[in-house]
Amino acid sequence: MSKIKPIPVVKGSFKSFDKTSIYYEVRGSGEPIIFIYGIGCLMNHFVYQTSILSQNYKVINIDLRGHGSTAVPKLKKNISISAIAKDIPLLLKKLKIKKAHFVGHSFGCSILLEAYKQKCEIFKSLSLINGFSSNPLDGMFYSEKIIQDIYRYINILSKNLPESFSFIWENLLDNPISPYVLSFLGGFNPREVKKKDIEIYIQGIAYINQSVFFKLFNEMINADYSNLLAKIKTPTMIIAGKRDPLTPVEKQKKLSKNIKNSTLFIFEEGSHCTQLDFPEELSDILQKFIKKSL
């Protein structure tokens, strides 16, 4: 990636509606863009877009509840898609922003759809990267039943033998072959992504509070925003990876078809993390789309 000027970061936090401390970072100035990463991820998932876009925009990253530097809510009911979505307008209020451009990846797309459902007036534009509007296990790896069965067994093990599961979970992810396995499964394009970016992702998912992870994962597979899509009026872009078996490109096409006047861009060699596979290209696409949305 070409060398660009580093932009100073302003770090902060605020107390949300339930007093949970939410961490955020701000870089640059101009039109505000808020990035929402996926479940078990870290801000690093948008490190390149943050660096590039903060040259011309005010880029805001937020740590989800129970992720990174944001606290785990005291009440289990507040570990939810709805609660995370409620954090977003409160972040804008903290930063004295009325409306912003939003970019989500994977589970982050579900969060943004819920946020749009709750408070659509804060959206200037919406970009959904490798996202979904309903159960992501449906069609994952092109075999719904196998994936559903695997997840059910993992869920049972995590609930009935939490200590044993934690040991297995952390050691599997801490294994040196993990980056190669994740690439093979379609999470990343091994020919394009930097190995260190996969390793940082593994660190995040290995040490996330597992009760938070599974609570949000269960919410994710039960959430359905299919009926919301036709109601979305804000400029919307769908970004897909043709080599993404986690959220297959046909699902992305359907998502775009159901959001009237949305723009669909497909990366022919993109995996589930196109923002890490092709950071400069995706940043350029986002900038052009946002500029067109103004």
C-alpha positions in Angstrom: 0.0 0.0 0.0 1.3 3.5 -0.9 2.7 5.6 1.9 0.2 8.0 3.4 0.4 10.7 6.2 -0.3 9.4 9.7 -3.3 11.1 11.2 -3.4 11.7 15.0 -6.0 9.7 17.0 -8.3 11.1 19.6 -9.4 8.3 22.0 -12.4 8.5 24.2 -15.3 6.7 25.9 -18.8 7.4 27.0 -21.4 5.8 29.3 -24.2 4.3 27.2 -27.9 4.0 28.2 -27.2 1.2 30.7 -23.9 2.8 32.0 -21.7 0.4 30.0 -18.5 2.2 29.0 -18.1 2.3 25.2 -14.7 3.0 23.7 -14.1 4.9 20.4 -11.3 6.5 18.3 -11.5 9.5 16.0 -9.1 10.5 13.3 -9.2 13.3 10.7 -11.9 15.9 10.0 -14.7 16.5 7.5 -17.7 14.3 6.7 -18.0 11.6 9.5 -17.7 7.9 8.6 -18.3 5.3 11.3 -17.0 1.8 10.9 -18.6 -1.2 12.6 -16.7 -4.5 12.6 -17.9 -8.1 12.9 -18.4 -10.4 15.9 -15.1 -11.3 17.7 -13.2 -8.8 15.6 -11.1 -5.7 16.5 -10.6 -2.2 15.0 -7.8 -3.6 13.0 -10.4 -5.0 10.6 -10.7 -1.5 9.2 -7.1 -0.4 9.8 -6.4 0.4 6.1 -9.7 2.2 5.4 -9.2 4.2 8.6 -5.7 5.3 7.5 -6.7 6.1 4.0 -10.1 7.8 4.5 -9.0 9.8 7.5 -6.9 11.9 5.1 -10.1 13.5 3.9 -12.8 12.5 6.4 -13.5 12.3 10.1 -13.2 8.5 10.6 -14.7 7.0 13.8 -14.1 3.5 15.1 -16.0 2.0 18.0 -15.4 -1.1 20.0 -18.6 -3.3 20.3 -19.8 -4.3 23.7 -17.5 -6.9 25.3 -14.9 -6.3 22.5 -11.5 -4.6 22.7 -11.5 -1.8 25.2 -15.3 -1.6 25.6 -16.7 -3.1 28.8 -18.9 -6.2 29.1 -22.4 -5.1 30.1 -23.4 -6.0 33.7 -26.8 -7.3 32.5 -26.8 -10.2 30.1 -29.9 -8.8 28.3 -27.7 -5.8 27.2 -25.4 -8.1 25.3 -27.5 -7.8 22.2 -27.7 -6.4 18.7 -30.4 -4.0 19.9 -28.2 -2.7 22.7 -25.2 -2.2 20.4 -27.4 -0.4 17.9 -28.5 1.9 20.7 -24.9 2.8 21.4 -24.5 4.3 17.9 -26.7 7.4 18.2 -25.3 8.0 21.7 -21.8 8.0 20.1 -23.0 10.6 17.6 -24.4 12.7 20.5 -21.1 12.5 22.3 -19.3 13.7 19.2 -21.9 16.4 18.4 -22.7 14.8 15.0 -26.2 14.7 13.7 -25.8 12.4 10.7 -23.0 10.1 9.4 -21.9 7.6 6.8 -21.8 4.1 8.1 -19.7 1.1 7.0 -20.3 -2.4 8.4 -18.6 -5.7 7.9 -20.3 -9.1 8.4 -22.1 -9.0 11.8 -21.5 -5.3 11.7 -24.0 -5.1 8.9 -26.7 -6.7 11.1 -25.9 -4.0 13.8 -26.3 -1.3 11.2 -29.6 -2.7 9.9 -30.9 -2.7 13.5 -29.6 0.9 14.0 -31.3 2.0 10.8 -34.5 0.3 12.1 -34.2 2.2 15.4 -33.1 5.6 14.1 -32.8 5.9 10.3 -32.5 9.7 10.4 -28.8 9.5 11.5 -27.8 7.8 8.3 -26.3 9.7 5.4 -25.2 6.5 3.6 -24.9 2.8 4.3 -22.1 0.5 3.1 -22.5 -3.3 3.8 -19.4 -5.4 3.3 -19.9 -9.2 3.1 -23.1 -8.9 5.2 -26.5 -10.5 5.6 -30.0 -9.6 6.7 -31.0 -13.0 8.2 -29.4 -16.2 9.5 -25.8 -16.3 8.1 -25.7 -20.1 8.6 -28.3 -20.5 5.9 -26.2 -21.2 2.8 -22.8 -20.9 4.5 -20.3 -23.2 2.8 -23.3 -24.1 0.6 -24.5 -26.6 3.1 -26.9 -25.3 5.7 -27.5 -28.6 7.6 -23.8 -29.4 8.3 -23.1 -25.9 9.5 -26.2 -25.8 11.7 -25.2 -29.2 13.3 -21.6 -28.1 13.9 -22.7 -24.9 15.6 -25.3 -26.8 17.8 -22.6 -29.2 19.1 -20.2 -26.3 19.8 -22.9 -24.4 21.6 -23.7 -27.5 23.8 -20.0 -28.0 24.6 -19.5 -24.4 25.5 -22.5 -24.4 27.9 -21.9 -27.8 29.6 -18.1 -27.9 29.7 -17.1 -24.2 29.7 -13.6 -24.7 31.1 -12.7 -27.5 28.7 -14.2 -25.6 25.8 -12.2 -22.5 26.7 -9.0 -24.5 26.8 -9.7 -26.1 23.4 -10.9 -22.7 21.9 -7.8 -20.8 22.9 -5.3 -23.5 22.0 -6.9 -24.1 18.6 -6.8 -20.4 17.7 -3.3 -20.0 19.2 -2.0 -22.8 16.9 0.5 -21.6 14.2 -1.6 -23.3 11.5 -4.7 -21.3 12.4 -4.1 -18.5 9.8 -3.8 -21.1 7.0 -7.0 -22.9 8.2 -8.9 -19.6 8.3 -7.7 -18.7 4.8 -8.7 -22.1 3.5 -12.2 -21.7 5.0 -12.6 -18.5 3.0 -12.2 -16.0 5.7 -9.3 -14.4 3.9 -7.7 -14.6 0.4 -4.2 -16.0 1.3 -2.7 -14.5 -1.9 -3.7 -11.0 -1.0 -4.1 -10.6 2.8 -1.1 -9.9 5.1 -0.5 -12.7 7.5 -0.2 -10.3 10.5 -3.8 -9.1 9.8 -5.0 -12.7 10.2 -2.9 -13.1 13.3 -4.4 -9.9 14.9 -7.9 -11.2 14.1 -7.1 -14.5 15.8 -5.9 -12.8 18.9 -9.2 -10.9 19.1 -11.4 -13.9 18.7 -9.2 -16.1 20.9 -9.5 -13.9 24.0 -13.0 -12.4 23.7 -15.3 -13.3 26.6 -16.9 -16.5 25.3 -20.3 -15.8 26.9 -20.4 -12.5 25.0 -19.4 -14.2 21.8 -22.1 -16.9 22.0 -24.8 -14.6 23.2 -24.2 -12.3 20.2 -23.8 -15.2 17.8 -27.1 -16.7 18.9 -28.7 -13.3 18.4 -27.1 -13.0 15.0 -28.5 -16.3 13.7 -32.0 -15.5 15.0 -32.1 -11.9 13.7 -34.1 -11.2 10.5 -34.1 -7.8 8.8 -35.6 -9.1 5.5 -38.7 -7.0 5.9 -36.6 -3.8 6.6 -34.7 -3.9 3.3 -37.4 -2.5 1.1 -37.8 0.4 3.6 -34.2 1.6 3.3 -34.2 5.0 1.6 -30.6 6.1 2.3 -27.9 5.6 -0.4 -26.7 2.0 0.0 -23.7 0.0 -1.3 -23.3 -3.7 -1.1 -19.7 -5.1 -1.3 -19.2 -8.8 -1.9 -16.4 -11.2 -2.5 -16.9 -13.9 -5.1 -14.6 -16.3 -3.2 -16.6 -15.9 0.1 -18.2 -19.1 1.2 -19.3 -17.6 4.5 -21.6 -15.1 2.9 -21.9 -16.4 -0.7 -22.1 -13.8 -3.5 -25.7 -15.0 -4.4 -26.7 -13.8 -0.9 -25.1 -10.4 -1.6 -27.0 -10.1 -4.9 -30.2 -10.9 -3.2 -29.5 -8.3 -0.5 -28.8 -5.6 -3.1 -31.9 -6.6 -5.1 -34.1 -6.1 -2.0 -32.7 -2.6 -1.2 -34.1 -0.3 -3.8 -31.5 1.6 -5.9 -28.5 0.1 -4.0 -25.2 -0.3 -5.7 -23.5 -3.8 -5.8 -19.7 -4.2 -6.2 -18.2 -7.7 -6.4 -14.5 -8.4 -5.9 -13.7 -11.3 -8.2 -11.0 -12.6 -5.8 -12.5 -11.2 -2.6 -13.0 -13.5 0.4 -15.1 -12.8 3.5 -12.8 -9.9 4.5 -12.5 -7.9 1.3 -11.4 -4.9 3.2 -8.2 -6.7 4.2 -7.8 -8.5 0.9 -8.0 -5.4 -1.2 -7.6 -2.4 1.2 -6.7 0.3 -1.3 -9.3 -0.7 -3.9 -12.1 -0.9 -1.3 -11.1 2.4 0.2 -11.3 4.0 -3.2 -14.7 2.5 -3.8 -16.0 3.8 -0.4 -14.6 7.3 -1.0 -16.3 7.5 -4.5 -19.6 6.2 -3.1 -19.6 8.6 -0.1 -18.7 11.5 -2.3 -21.6 10.6 -4.6 -23.9 10.4 -1.6 -23.3 13.9 -0.4 
